[in-house]
């Protein structure tokens, strides 16, 4: 149903059903009005980020990541179900509706590039066991499923997961009735657009998805993966709130150095992907390298200047400031071939200013 494609541009219909590309550098999810943002990100960035933090602090962070993802994803699903005045919720709870709900959840996951899932066992409202082939991240996928299941059945559950080759088997078991997260903390995580923008996309006349999107990435709906046509690297769509919730959860548990660890991991990842590049370090070069941020819903890089060695970039509606700072520093490091310092301003006013220069 959702996995068909636009017969003009080839984009999966799940994008048309859910995504709206805005002129302010954001992608918002239609059923929410302007209440939820998504972004595209390389899977390698997520892996580099989680592995980088784990190795910096010296132990696995999976449980904290699952918790952050669970809260944000469950919160989003709960909000959507509540807005539909209980109709979807009652369908989702009925015997006939469960396979229907499962189908929507697994199809959406495929459209988001989160891998292909198959329900192995389901005792309605008690237990769910799912196999995901080629998951985008074990911890994030577990948090997604746990949060979604809890929101559907208004319960608190526990999750366990196990890798089996390229697959991941996740088991969700009911613990008790009622969900356990607090709404104020969740709402504080919203990263919605503050500044209007003037980004113009050439759009498909039929489904409205920007043609740059369909030219840049390919969907393999059999496998549930998205590949960047230029780099060959896997990309995924994430809910902006969830990545910030995971960073927030890690910061809460492990301390204020986490955002800088995120920046550091991202910087190292981008510098390694870009190694050997022979571009000239002009403002135009950096503007060009950052131009895909808008179609990927990461924010709107409205100003790029270079004065001497100092690169300054202002990004309106940033999806995640430490990741953007890391990306800009990684690009600077690769292009200028120098160790790089970077600072960024918090995006509390709806924009961030990132500055990079040689160490
Ligand atoms: Zn189209």
Boltz pocket constraint, residues with backbone or C-beta under 6 A from the ligand:
constraints:
  - pocket:
      binder: B
      contacts: [[A, 6], [A, 7], [A, 8], [A, 9], [A, 10], [A, 11], [A, 204], [A, 205], [A, 206], [A, 207], [A, 208], [A, 209]]
      max_distance: 6.0
